[in-house]
């Protein structure tokens, strides 16, 4: 997957990033900076990429 490819994200993660980006742009950030911050936030919150909640268990189980 090339760098910057967003195909590995779920629709929910894409919507979250779009919402964050719109909010940052509204606050006066440039589009590239708003996009960068939006995806950084999505990655921080979800770990990035497609990850469903079901079937994922802690490794110490």
PDB file of N, H, CA, C and O in Angstrom:
ATOM      1  N   UNK A   1       0.848  -1.171   0.000  1.00  0.00           N
ATOM      2  CA  UNK A   1       0.000   0.000   0.000  1.00  0.00           C
ATOM      3  C   UNK A   1       0.900   1.243   0.000  1.00  0.00           C
ATOM      4  O   UNK A   1       1.731   1.399   0.894  1.00  0.00           O
ATOM      5  N   UNK A   2       0.743   2.124  -0.991  1.00  0.00           N
ATOM      6  H   UNK A   2       0.068   1.997  -1.718  1.00  0.00           H
ATOM      7  CA  UNK A   2       1.570   3.319  -1.034  1.00  0.00           C
ATOM      8  C   UNK A   2       1.258   4.264   0.112  1.00  0.00           C
ATOM      9  O   UNK A   2       0.157   4.255   0.664  1.00  0.00           O
ATOM     10  N   UNK A   3       2.212   5.050   0.449  1.00  0.00           N
ATOM     11  H   UNK A   3       3.106   5.057   0.002  1.00  0.00           H
ATOM     12  CA  UNK A   3       2.030   6.004   1.527  1.00  0.00           C
ATOM     13  C   UNK A   3       0.916   6.981   1.158  1.00  0.00           C
ATOM     14  O   UNK A   3       0.863   7.476   0.032  1.00  0.00           O
ATOM     15  N   UNK A   4       0.035   7.252   2.103  1.00  0.00           N
ATOM     16  H   UNK A   4       0.078   6.850   3.018  1.00  0.00           H
ATOM     17  CA  UNK A   4      -1.071   8.157   1.855  1.00  0.00           C
ATOM     18  C   UNK A   4      -2.321   7.480   1.328  1.00  0.00           C
ATOM     19  O   UNK A   4      -3.348   8.138   1.161  1.00  0.00           O
ATOM     20  N   UNK A   5      -2.262   6.178   1.060  1.00  0.00           N
ATOM     21  H   UNK A   5      -1.428   5.643   1.195  1.00  0.00           H
ATOM     22  CA  UNK A   5      -3.420   5.439   0.568  1.00  0.00           C
ATOM     23  C   UNK A   5      -4.386   5.216   1.728  1.00  0.00           C
ATOM     24  O   UNK A   5      -4.012   4.644   2.752  1.00  0.00           O
ATOM     25  N   UNK A   6      -5.616   5.664   1.567  1.00  0.00           N
ATOM     26  H   UNK A   6      -5.920   6.128   0.736  1.00  0.00           H
ATOM     27  CA  UNK A   6      -6.605   5.576   2.647  1.00  0.00           C
ATOM     28  C   UNK A   6      -7.565   4.404   2.465  1.00  0.00           C
ATOM     29  O   UNK A   6      -8.580   4.332   3.158  1.00  0.00           O
ATOM     30  N   UNK A   7      -7.262   3.481   1.542  1.00  0.00           N
ATOM     31  H   UNK A   7      -6.438   3.540   0.979  1.00  0.00           H
ATOM     32  CA  UNK A   7      -8.187   2.377   1.275  1.00  0.00           C
ATOM     33  C   UNK A   7      -8.271   1.382   2.424  1.00  0.00           C
ATOM     34  O   UNK A   7      -9.224   0.606   2.489  1.00  0.00           O
ATOM     35  N   UNK A   8      -7.314   1.384   3.318  1.00  0.00           N
ATOM     36  H   UNK A   8      -6.539   2.014   3.265  1.00  0.00           H
ATOM     37  CA  UNK A   8      -7.321   0.429   4.424  1.00  0.00           C
ATOM     38  C   UNK A   8      -8.153   0.916   5.618  1.00  0.00           C
ATOM     39  O   UNK A   8      -8.178   0.268   6.664  1.00  0.00           O
ATOM     40  N   UNK A   9      -8.823   2.043   5.460  1.00  0.00           N
ATOM     41  H   UNK A   9      -8.803   2.569   4.610  1.00  0.00           H
ATOM     42  CA  UNK A   9      -9.619   2.588   6.554  1.00  0.00           C
ATOM     43  C   UNK A   9     -11.087   2.248   6.355  1.00  0.00           C
ATOM     44  O   UNK A   9     -11.560   2.109   5.227  1.00  0.00           O
ATOM     45  N   UNK A  10     -11.804   2.117   7.471  1.00  0.00           N
ATOM     46  H   UNK A  10     -11.420   2.230   8.387  1.00  0.00           H
ATOM     47  CA  UNK A  10     -13.238   1.851   7.397  1.00  0.00           C
ATOM     48  C   UNK A  10     -13.969   3.131   7.024  1.00  0.00           C
ATOM     49  O   UNK A  10     -13.415   4.227   7.111  1.00  0.00           O
ATOM     50  N   UNK A  11     -15.220   2.978   6.607  1.00  0.00           N
ATOM     51  H   UNK A  11     -15.670   2.088   6.537  1.00  0.00           H
ATOM     52  CA  UNK A  11     -16.033   4.158   6.284  1.00  0.00           C
ATOM     53  C   UNK A  11     -16.187   5.055   7.501  1.00  0.00           C
ATOM     54  O   UNK A  11     -16.200   6.279   7.372  1.00  0.00           O
ATOM     55  N   UNK A  12     -16.302   4.465   8.670  1.00  0.00           N
ATOM     56  H   UNK A  12     -16.292   3.470   8.776  1.00  0.00           H
ATOM     57  CA  UNK A  12     -16.446   5.251   9.891  1.00  0.00           C
ATOM     58  C   UNK A  12     -15.193   6.087  10.132  1.00  0.00           C
ATOM     59  O   UNK A  12     -15.291   7.260  10.492  1.00  0.00           O
ATOM     60  N   UNK A  13     -14.007   5.487   9.936  1.00  0.00           N
ATOM     61  H   UNK A  13     -13.927   4.534   9.644  1.00  0.00           H
ATOM     62  CA  UNK A  13     -12.762   6.221  10.132  1.00  0.00           C
ATOM     63  C   UNK A  13     -12.640   7.350   9.112  1.00  0.00           C
ATOM     64  O   UNK A  13     -12.160   8.433   9.446  1.00  0.00           O
ATOM     65  N   UNK A  14     -13.066   7.111   7.876  1.00  0.00           N
ATOM     66  H   UNK A  14     -13.456   6.231   7.604  1.00  0.00           H
ATOM     67  CA  UNK A  14     -13.021   8.150   6.845  1.00  0.00           C
ATOM     68  C   UNK A  14     -13.959   9.306   7.206  1.00  0.00           C
ATOM     69  O   UNK A  14     -13.605  10.472   7.035  1.00  0.00           O
ATOM     70  N   UNK A  15     -15.161   8.977   7.707  1.00  0.00           N
ATOM     71  H   UNK A  15     -15.449   8.030   7.846  1.00  0.00           H
ATOM     72  CA  UNK A  15     -16.107  10.025   8.113  1.00  0.00           C
ATOM     73  C   UNK A  15     -15.553  10.829   9.276  1.00  0.00           C
ATOM     74  O   UNK A  15     -15.686  12.052   9.309  1.00  0.00           O
ATOM     75  N   UNK A  16     -14.927  10.140  10.240  1.00  0.00           N
ATOM     76  H   UNK A  16     -14.819   9.146  10.214  1.00  0.00           H
ATOM     77  CA  UNK A  16     -14.343  10.842  11.376  1.00  0.00           C
ATOM     78  C   UNK A  16     -13.262  11.811  10.918  1.00  0.00           C
ATOM     79  O   UNK A  16     -13.214  12.954  11.372  1.00  0.00           O
ATOM     80  N   UNK A  17     -12.396  11.355  10.018  1.00  0.00           N
ATOM     81  H   UNK A  17     -12.436  10.427   9.648  1.00  0.00           H
ATOM     82  CA  UNK A  17     -11.321  12.206   9.517  1.00  0.00           C
ATOM     83  C   UNK A  17     -11.888  13.405   8.772  1.00  0.00           C
ATOM     84  O   UNK A  17     -11.386  14.520   8.920  1.00  0.00           O
ATOM     85  N   UNK A  18     -12.933  13.186   7.970  1.00  0.00           N
ATOM     86  H   UNK A  18     -13.340  12.281   7.850  1.00  0.00           H
ATOM     87  CA  UNK A  18     -13.537  14.290   7.225  1.00  0.00           C
ATOM     88  C   UNK A  18     -14.133  15.328   8.176  1.00  0.00           C
ATOM     89  O   UNK A  18     -13.992  16.531   7.958  1.00  0.00           O
ATOM     90  N   UNK A  19     -14.790  14.859   9.220  1.00  0.00           N
ATOM     91  H   UNK A  19     -14.904  13.882   9.397  1.00  0.00           H
ATOM     92  CA  UNK A  19     -15.392  15.771  10.192  1.00  0.00           C
ATOM     93  C   UNK A  19     -14.314  16.587  10.909  1.00  0.00           C
ATOM     94  O   UNK A  19     -14.465  17.796  11.083  1.00  0.00           O
ATOM     95  N   UNK A  20     -13.242  15.937  11.319  1.00  0.00           N
ATOM     96  H   UNK A  20     -13.120  14.955  11.177  1.00  0.00           H
ATOM     97  CA  UNK A  20     -12.150  16.621  12.006  1.00  0.00           C
ATOM     98  C   UNK A  20     -11.499  17.635  11.061  1.00  0.00           C
ATOM     99  O   UNK A  20     -11.196  18.761  11.457  1.00  0.00           O
ATOM    100  N   UNK A  21     -11.287  17.218   9.805  1.00  0.00           N
ATOM    101  H   UNK A  21     -11.532  16.304   9.484  1.00  0.00           H
ATOM    102  CA  UNK A  21     -10.671  18.104   8.819  1.00  0.00           C
ATOM    103  C   UNK A  21     -11.532  19.350   8.595  1.00  0.00           C
ATOM    104  O   UNK A  21     -11.013  20.466   8.570  1.00  0.00           O
ATOM    105  N   UNK A  22     -12.839  19.164   8.432  1.00  0.00           N
ATOM    106  H   UNK A  22     -13.261  18.257   8.451  1.00  0.00           H
ATOM    107  CA  UNK A  22     -13.737  20.303   8.234  1.00  0.00           C
ATOM    108  C   UNK A  22     -13.685  21.252   9.422  1.00  0.00           C
ATOM    109  O   UNK A  22     -13.668  22.471   9.248  1.00  0.00           O
ATOM    110  N   UNK A  23     -13.660  20.702  10.615  1.00  0.00           N
ATOM    111  H   UNK A  23     -13.674  19.712  10.757  1.00  0.00           H
ATOM    112  CA  UNK A  23     -13.612  21.511  11.820  1.00  0.00           C
ATOM    113  C   UNK A  23     -12.311  22.313  11.888  1.00  0.00           C
ATOM    114  O   UNK A  23     -12.328  23.500  12.215  1.00  0.00           O
ATOM    115  N   UNK A  24     -11.195  21.672  11.583  1.00  0.00           N
ATOM    116  H   UNK A  24     -11.180  20.708  11.317  1.00  0.00           H
ATOM    117  CA  UNK A  24      -9.904  22.361  11.618  1.00  0.00           C
ATOM    118  C   UNK A  24      -9.823  23.459  10.560  1.00  0.00           C
ATOM    119  O   UNK A  24      -9.285  24.536  10.817  1.00  0.00           O
ATOM    120  N   UNK A  25     -10.360  23.182   9.364  1.00  0.00           N
ATOM    121  H   UNK A  25     -10.796  22.307   9.154  1.00  0.00           H
ATOM    122  CA  UNK A  25     -10.369  24.207   8.313  1.00  0.00           C
ATOM    123  C   UNK A  25     -11.228  25.396   8.738  1.00  0.00           C
ATOM    124  O   UNK A  25     -10.876  26.546   8.480  1.00  0.00           O
ATOM    125  N   UNK A  26     -12.349  25.114   9.386  1.00  0.00           N
ATOM    126  H   UNK A  26     -12.635  24.179   9.596  1.00  0.00           H
ATOM    127  CA  UNK A  26     -13.231  26.181   9.859  1.00  0.00           C
ATOM    128  C   UNK A  26     -12.508  27.065  10.879  1.00  0.00           C
ATOM    129  O   UNK A  26     -12.788  28.259  10.986  1.00  0.00           O
ATOM    130  N   UNK A  27     -11.577  26.466  11.623  1.00  0.00           N
ATOM    131  H   UNK A  27     -11.350  25.496  11.535  1.00  0.00           H
ATOM    132  CA  UNK A  27     -10.820  27.217  12.626  1.00  0.00           C
ATOM    133  C   UNK A  27      -9.611  27.941  12.024  1.00  0.00           C
ATOM    134  O   UNK A  27      -8.852  28.588  12.746  1.00  0.00           O
ATOM    135  N   UNK A  28      -9.432  27.832  10.701  1.00  0.00           N
ATOM    136  H   UNK A  28     -10.048  27.307  10.115  1.00  0.00           H
ATOM    137  CA  UNK A  28      -8.400  28.624  10.040  1.00  0.00           C
ATOM    138  C   UNK A  28      -7.154  27.881   9.601  1.00  0.00           C
ATOM    139  O   UNK A  28      -6.219  28.511   9.108  1.00  0.00           O
ATOM    140  N   UNK A  29      -7.103  26.572   9.759  1.00  0.00           N
ATOM    141  H   UNK A  29      -7.863  26.059  10.160  1.00  0.00           H
ATOM    142  CA  UNK A  29      -5.932  25.815   9.306  1.00  0.00           C
ATOM    143  C   UNK A  29      -5.992  25.621   7.795  1.00  0.00           C
ATOM    144  O   UNK A  29      -7.075  25.599   7.211  1.00  0.00           O
ATOM    145  N   UNK A  30      -4.832  25.480   7.165  1.00  0.00           N
ATOM    146  H   UNK A  30      -3.952  25.498   7.639  1.00  0.00           H
ATOM    147  CA  UNK A  30      -4.794  25.189   5.737  1.00  0.00           C
ATOM    148  C   UNK A  30      -5.328  23.778   5.504  1.00  0.00           C
ATOM    149  O   UNK A  30      -5.315  22.946   6.411  1.00  0.00           O
ATOM    150  N   UNK A  31      -5.796  23.512   4.287  1.00  0.00           N
ATOM    151  H   UNK A  31      -5.807  24.188   3.550  1.00  0.00           H
ATOM    152  CA  UNK A  31      -6.356  22.196   3.963  1.00  0.00           C
ATOM    153  C   UNK A  31      -5.349  21.068   4.197  1.00  0.00           C
ATOM    154  O   UNK A  31      -5.708  20.068   4.819  1.00  0.00           O
ATOM    155  N   UNK A  32      -4.081  21.190   3.716  1.00  0.00           N
ATOM    156  H   UNK A  32      -3.790  22.002   3.211  1.00  0.00           H
ATOM    157  CA  UNK A  32      -3.127  20.090   3.959  1.00  0.00           C
ATOM    158  C   UNK A  32      -2.854  19.845   5.453  1.00  0.00           C
ATOM    159  O   UNK A  32      -2.746  18.698   5.885  1.00  0.00           O
ATOM    160  N   UNK A  33      -2.743  20.912   6.225  1.00  0.00           N
ATOM    161  H   UNK A  33      -2.831  21.844   5.874  1.00  0.00           H
ATOM    162  CA  UNK A  33      -2.495  20.754   7.662  1.00  0.00           C
ATOM    163  C   UNK A  33      -3.713  20.158   8.358  1.00  0.00           C
ATOM    164  O   UNK A  33      -3.570  19.313   9.242  1.00  0.00           O
ATOM    165  N   UNK A  34      -4.900  20.588   7.970  1.00  0.00           N
ATOM    166  H   UNK A  34      -5.017  21.274   7.252  1.00  0.00           H
ATOM    167  CA  UNK A  34      -6.125  20.040   8.562  1.00  0.00           C
ATOM    168  C   UNK A  34      -6.248  18.554   8.247  1.00  0.00           C
ATOM    169  O   UNK A  34      -6.621  17.768   9.117  1.00  0.00           O
ATOM    170  N   UNK A  35      -5.939  18.160   7.009  1.00  0.00           N
ATOM    171  H   UNK A  35      -5.636  18.799   6.302  1.00  0.00           H
ATOM    172  CA  UNK A  35      -6.007  16.751   6.631  1.00  0.00           C
ATOM    173  C   UNK A  35      -4.985  15.927   7.408  1.00  0.00           C
ATOM    174  O   UNK A  35      -5.294  14.832   7.879  1.00  0.00           O
ATOM    175  N   UNK A  36      -3.774  16.451   7.539  1.00  0.00           N
ATOM    176  H   UNK A  36      -3.523  17.340   7.156  1.00  0.00           H
ATOM    177  CA  UNK A  36      -2.729  15.738   8.272  1.00  0.00           C
ATOM    178  C   UNK A  36      -3.151  15.513   9.723  1.00  0.00           C
ATOM    179  O   UNK A  36      -3.011  14.413  10.257  1.00  0.00           O
ATOM    180  N   UNK A  37      -3.666  16.561  10.349  1.00  0.00           N
ATOM    181  H   UNK A  37      -3.779  17.455   9.915  1.00  0.00           H
ATOM    182  CA  UNK A  37      -4.097  16.439  11.745  1.00  0.00           C
ATOM    183  C   UNK A  37      -5.276  15.493  11.894  1.00  0.00           C
ATOM    184  O   UNK A  37      -5.355  14.740  12.864  1.00  0.00           O
ATOM    185  N   UNK A  38      -6.192  15.529  10.934  1.00  0.00           N
ATOM    186  H   UNK A  38      -6.128  16.140  10.146  1.00  0.00           H
ATOM    187  CA  UNK A  38      -7.373  14.656  10.999  1.00  0.00           C
ATOM    188  C   UNK A  38      -6.957  13.195  10.980  1.00  0.00           C
ATOM    189  O   UNK A  38      -7.411  12.412  11.814  1.00  0.00           O
ATOM    190  N   UNK A  39      -6.093  12.815  10.034  1.00  0.00           N
ATOM    191  H   UNK A  39      -5.724  13.451   9.357  1.00  0.00           H
ATOM    192  CA  UNK A  39      -5.681  11.405   9.951  1.00  0.00           C
ATOM    193  C   UNK A  39      -4.803  11.015  11.130  1.00  0.00           C
ATOM    194  O   UNK A  39      -4.850   9.867  11.569  1.00  0.00           O
ATOM    195  N   UNK A  40      -4.007  11.934  11.652  1.00  0.00           N
ATOM    196  H   UNK A  40      -3.968  12.867  11.295  1.00  0.00           H
ATOM    197  CA  UNK A  40      -3.211  11.631  12.841  1.00  0.00           C
ATOM    198  C   UNK A  40      -4.120  11.342  14.028  1.00  0.00           C
ATOM    199  O   UNK A  40      -3.841  10.454  14.833  1.00  0.00           O
ATOM    200  N   UNK A  41      -5.207  12.096  14.131  1.00  0.00           N
ATOM    201  H   UNK A  41      -5.434  12.818  13.477  1.00  0.00           H
ATOM    202  CA  UNK A  41      -6.162  11.887  15.224  1.00  0.00           C
ATOM    203  C   UNK A  41      -6.872  10.550  15.074  1.00  0.00           C
ATOM    204  O   UNK A  41      -7.029   9.821  16.053  1.00  0.00           O
ATOM    205  N   UNK A  42      -7.307  10.219  13.855  1.00  0.00           N
ATOM    206  H   UNK A  42      -7.180  10.812  13.059  1.00  0.00           H
ATOM    207  CA  UNK A  42      -7.970   8.928  13.616  1.00  0.00           C
ATOM    208  C   UNK A  42      -7.017   7.787  13.960  1.00  0.00           C
ATOM    209  O   UNK A  42      -7.417   6.816  14.602  1.00  0.00           O
ATOM    210  N   UNK A  43      -5.760   7.898  13.536  1.00  0.00           N
ATOM    211  H   UNK A  43      -5.435   8.687  13.015  1.00  0.00           H
ATOM    212  CA  UNK A  43      -4.784   6.849  13.826  1.00  0.00           C
ATOM    213  C   UNK A  43      -4.527   6.724  15.325  1.00  0.00           C
ATOM    214  O   UNK A  43      -4.393   5.618  15.849  1.00  0.00           O
ATOM    215  N   UNK A  44      -4.460   7.860  16.008  1.00  0.00           N
ATOM    216  H   UNK A  44      -4.569   8.759  15.583  1.00  0.00           H
ATOM    217  CA  UNK A  44      -4.231   7.835  17.459  1.00  0.00           C
ATOM    218  C   UNK A  44      -5.385   7.147  18.171  1.00  0.00           C
ATOM    219  O   UNK A  44      -5.175   6.336  19.073  1.00  0.00           O
ATOM    220  N   UNK A  45      -6.609   7.476  17.758  1.00  0.00           N
ATOM    221  H   UNK A  45      -6.779   8.134  17.025  1.00  0.00           H
ATOM    222  CA  UNK A  45      -7.794   6.940  18.433  1.00  0.00           C
ATOM    223  C   UNK A  45      -8.048   5.471  18.121  1.00  0.00           C
ATOM    224  O   UNK A  45      -8.473   4.718  18.997  1.00  0.00           O
ATOM    225  N   UNK A  46      -7.790   5.052  16.870  1.00  0.00           N
ATOM    226  H   UNK A  46      -7.445   5.664  16.159  1.00  0.00           H
ATOM    227  CA  UNK A  46      -8.195   3.708  16.468  1.00  0.00           C
ATOM    228  C   UNK A  46      -7.038   2.768  16.155  1.00  0.00           C
ATOM    229  O   UNK A  46      -7.253   1.571  15.965  1.00  0.00           O
ATOM    230  N   UNK A  47      -5.845   3.276  16.102  1.00  0.00           N
ATOM    231  H   UNK A  47      -5.671   4.248  16.257  1.00  0.00           H
ATOM    232  CA  UNK A  47      -4.711   2.437  15.745  1.00  0.00           C
ATOM    233  C   UNK A  47      -4.493   2.357  14.245  1.00  0.00           C
ATOM    234  O   UNK A  47      -3.528   1.735  13.801  1.00  0.00           O
ATOM    235  N   UNK A  48      -5.362   2.968  13.455  1.00  0.00           N
ATOM    236  H   UNK A  48      -6.146   3.473  13.817  1.00  0.00           H
ATOM    237  CA  UNK A  48      -5.205   3.025  12.008  1.00  0.00           C
ATOM    238  C   UNK A  48      -5.680   1.776  11.300  1.00  0.00           C
ATOM    239  O   UNK A  48      -5.738   0.699  11.894  1.00  0.00           O
ATOM    240  N   UNK A  49      -6.020   1.921  10.029  1.00  0.00           N
ATOM    241  H   UNK A  49      -5.972   2.796   9.547  1.00  0.00           H
ATOM    242  CA  UNK A  49      -6.421   0.790   9.204  1.00  0.00           C
ATOM    243  C   UNK A  49      -7.725   0.160   9.630  1.00  0.00           C
ATOM    244  O   UNK A  49      -8.373   0.620  10.570  1.00  0.00           O
ATOM    245  N   UNK A  50      -8.113  -0.905   8.927  1.00  0.00           N
ATOM    246  H   UNK A  50      -7.587  -1.278   8.163  1.00  0.00           H
ATOM    247  CA  UNK A  50      -9.366  -1.602   9.240  1.00  0.00           C
ATOM    248  C   UNK A  50      -9.172  -2.475  10.467  1.00  0.00           C
ATOM    249  O   UNK A  50      -8.335  -3.377  10.487  1.00  0.00           O
ATOM    250  N   UNK A  51      -9.951  -2.189  11.472  1.00  0.00           N
ATOM    251  H   UNK A  51     -10.630  -1.456  11.456  1.00  0.00           H
ATOM    252  CA  UNK A  51      -9.907  -2.990  12.691  1.00  0.00           C
ATOM    253  C   UNK A  51     -11.308  -3.010  13.269  1.00  0.00           C
ATOM    254  O   UNK A  51     -11.771  -2.019  13.834  1.00  0.00           O
ATOM    255  N   UNK A  52     -11.971  -4.124  13.129  1.00  0.00           N
ATOM    256  H   UNK A  52     -11.595  -4.929  12.670  1.00  0.00           H
ATOM    257  CA  UNK A  52     -13.307  -4.216  13.700  1.00  0.00           C
ATOM    258  C   UNK A  52     -13.183  -4.506  15.192  1.00  0.00           C
ATOM    259  O   UNK A  52     -12.142  -4.963  15.665  1.00  0.00           O
ATOM    260  N   UNK A  53     -14.235  -4.240  15.905  1.00  0.00           N
ATOM    261  H   UNK A  53     -15.080  -3.869  15.521  1.00  0.00           H
ATOM    262  CA  UNK A  53     -14.225  -4.491  17.339  1.00  0.00           C
ATOM    263  C   UNK A  53     -14.378  -5.963  17.668  1.00  0.00           C
ATOM    264  O   UNK A  53     -13.856  -6.423  18.683  1.00  0.00           O
ATOM    265  N   UNK A  54     -15.079  -6.708  16.836  1.00  0.00           N
ATOM    266  H   UNK A  54     -15.503  -6.335  16.011  1.00  0.00           H
ATOM    267  CA  UNK A  54     -15.325  -8.116  17.141  1.00  0.00           C
ATOM    268  C   UNK A  54     -14.110  -8.958  16.771  1.00  0.00           C
ATOM    269  O   UNK A  54     -13.469  -8.725  15.746  1.00  0.00           O
ATOM    270  N   UNK A  55     -13.812  -9.907  17.589  1.00  0.00           N
ATOM    271  H   UNK A  55     -14.333 -10.096  18.421  1.00  0.00           H
ATOM    272  CA  UNK A  55     -12.732 -10.833  17.298  1.00  0.00           C
ATOM    273  C   UNK A  55     -11.356 -10.353  17.716  1.00  0.00           C
ATOM    274  O   UNK A  55     -10.375 -11.086  17.586  1.00  0.00           O
ATOM    275  N   UNK A  56     -11.275  -9.156  18.207  1.00  0.00           N
ATOM    276  H   UNK A  56     -12.072  -8.561  18.312  1.00  0.00           H
ATOM    277  CA  UNK A  56      -9.972  -8.645  18.637  1.00  0.00           C
ATOM    278  C   UNK A  56      -9.888  -8.752  20.155  1.00  0.00           C
ATOM    279  O   UNK A  56     -10.634  -8.089  20.874  1.00  0.00           O
ATOM    280  N   UNK A  57      -8.995  -9.574  20.625  1.00  0.00           N
ATOM    281  H   UNK A  57      -8.389 -10.113  20.040  1.00  0.00           H
ATOM    282  CA  UNK A  57      -8.854  -9.764  22.051  1.00  0.00           C
ATOM    283  C   UNK A  57      -7.458  -9.350  22.485  1.00  0.00           C
ATOM    284  O   UNK A  57      -6.532  -9.364  21.673  1.00  0.00           O
ATOM    285  N   UNK A  58      -7.289  -8.984  23.741  1.00  0.00           N
ATOM    286  H   UNK A  58      -8.041  -8.973  24.401  1.00  0.00           H
ATOM    287  CA  UNK A  58      -5.948  -8.653  24.231  1.00  0.00           C
ATOM    288  C   UNK A  58      -5.009  -9.849  24.088  1.00  0.00           C
ATOM    289  O   UNK A  58      -5.448 -10.995  24.189  1.00  0.00           O
ATOM    290  N   UNK A  59      -3.760  -9.601  23.862  1.00  0.00           N
ATOM    291  H   UNK A  59      -3.404  -8.671  23.780  1.00  0.00           H
ATOM    292  CA  UNK A  59      -2.803 -10.689  23.631  1.00  0.00           C
ATOM    293  C   UNK A  59      -2.509 -11.506  24.882  1.00  0.00           C
ATOM    294  O   UNK A  59      -1.955 -12.601  24.786  1.00  0.00           O
ATOM    295  N   UNK A  60      -2.871 -10.989  26.055  1.00  0.00           N
ATOM    296  H   UNK A  60      -3.321 -10.100  26.133  1.00  0.00           H
ATOM    297  CA  UNK A  60      -2.572 -11.725  27.304  1.00  0.00           C
ATOM    298  C   UNK A  60      -3.715 -12.641  27.724  1.00  0.00           C
ATOM    299  O   UNK A  60      -3.705 -13.152  28.844  1.00  0.00           O
ATOM    300  N   UNK A  61      -4.690 -12.859  26.867  1.00  0.00           N
ATOM    301  H   UNK A  61      -4.699 -12.443  25.957  1.00  0.00           H
ATOM    302  CA  UNK A  61      -5.800 -13.764  27.204  1.00  0.00           C
ATOM    303  C   UNK A  61      -5.473 -15.176  26.892  1.00  0.00           C
ATOM    304  O   UNK A  61      -6.296 -16.064  27.115  1.00  0.00           O
TER     305      UNK A  61
END
